[in-house]
Amino acid sequence: MSAGGGAAQTAGAVADDAVRAAELIARIESVPFSRWHIRPRVIMGSATFFDAFTALSLASATPVLVQLWGLTLTQVGYLLAASYIGQFAGALIFGWLGERIGRVMSATYATLIMAVVSLACAFTGNFTEMFICRLIQGIGVGGEMPVAATYINELSRAHGRGRFFMLYELIFPIGFLAAAVAGAQLVPVYGWNVLFLMGTVPGLLITFLVSRLPESPRWLIRKGRFAEAEAIIRSLEASTPERTPVQAHALSATAMQKSRWSELFSPVYRHRTLIVWVIWATAYGVTNGLNNFMPTLYNRVYHLPLQASLNFALLTNATQILVLLVCVFVIDRVGRKAWMTAGFILGGLLLAPLGLFGADDVNRVILFVTLSYGVMSTINTVLYLYTPEIYPTRMRAIGTAAGTCWLRLASAAGPTVVGLTMVSHGIESVFLMFAGVAIVGAVAATQMIETRNRRLEDIAP
């Protein structure tokens, strides 16, 4: 056979694969949300709940550890930062694994790391041991979320994807709330270790359940594993007789290419990548800086009792859920861009008075911090919806993981910067700094593309 004939056959095979892939994706889009979608959303949501509980557990334990281990505020900052350093590595590792071995197995391994190291954290006895354990545990925490967000996005159809995803993502702040409730109620009675012990057995059970989930059919399609993808799509179609007619759109020639980190900076995606990185860094720099440090500040700076400090931290996380419930039902109407821009502006304006007019009144601090966090924390949630939307399947996990790396860096820097800034310039300067960061985020958000109710394949070629 001539070289020209072989090339023609190869091109024909690629074209056939593209047609088949387009047809399968159209079938996914044609099935309305049904009972089939509930199981993966609940199980992967349980892993995300565990992720949030694990991430915040140290914040509730820290006021006790400060007294028990004689920690300085600077050491507290380093201890809180340890997890985020691990999360940075975990996002890179599992983002890469998510493209290579699949979304489900990557999430499984990440959840297993969280569960096993949670037990180790419970038996640490000093600053160094806890720092090392949280560093390792952070690898799992950082790896689970971007892969899980990618997975849930890929199971969703275009119409109503925001609401479907946000209902899944709502479990994350509930995990934060659960950690705050457990911290407020159990830590004063049973000690700080109980939070880490509580994460071990449930974490292992969740690991098993995640491993039994069906793989993302979109990922299987991109890998050319059409038979496996079709089997999953058939089970999806069998869950409901309802259909929404969707025309199969031909996929671009690049849709079936291999994953490449460098494509994040290609002409098509460079602007998207840089803008979303700024938003990740600014949103989480503010919210995690507040969420991780406020229980200790209430206790050590404003001299509130431990129970009261933990209760006010609980109020902060409860407010987040209330605002997020509003977001769930309007995100597909107002859009991602408008919601995030408004969230940054309002969140920054709520913190500015504390920096400009003083933060000596603890009641005023509690009010403005709680409201600001409640608003800005919804940006974090929408980011997990938006970031997978702006990248194609071949690099969706990589792109999402890379974005979350900036949240890890900002979150690692946040507690440390809070500690150092407060020691040198006072608590007012901390709130003024966070207000300024929020305005930077608002400017970046105005440069986003809108993705509401658009097919993933149409948003990202």
Buried (B, 14 or more C-beta within 10 A) or exposed (E): EEEEEEEEEEEEEEEEBBEBBBEBBBBBBBBBBBEBBEBBBEBBBBBBBBBBBBBBBBBBBBBBBBEEBEBEBBBBBBBBBBBBBBBBBBBBBBBBBBBEBBBBBBBBBBBBBBBBBBBBBBEBEEBEEBBBBBBBBBBBBBBBBBBBBBBBBBBBBBBBBBBBBBBBBBBBBBBBBBBBBBBBBBBBEEBBBBBBBBBBEBBBEBBEBBBEBBBBBBBBBBBBBBEBBBBBBEEBBEBBEEEEEBEBEEBEEEBBEEBEBEBBEEEBBEEBBEBBBBBBBBBBBBBBBBBBBBBBBBBBBBEBEBBBBBBBBBBBBBBBBEBBBEBBEBBBEEBBBBBBBBBBBBBBBBBBBBBEEBBEEBEBBBBBBBBBBBBBBBBBBBBBBBBBBBBBBBBBBBBBBBBBBBBBBBBBBBBBBBBBBBEEEBBBBBBBBBBBBBBBBBBBBEBBBEBBBBBBBEBBE
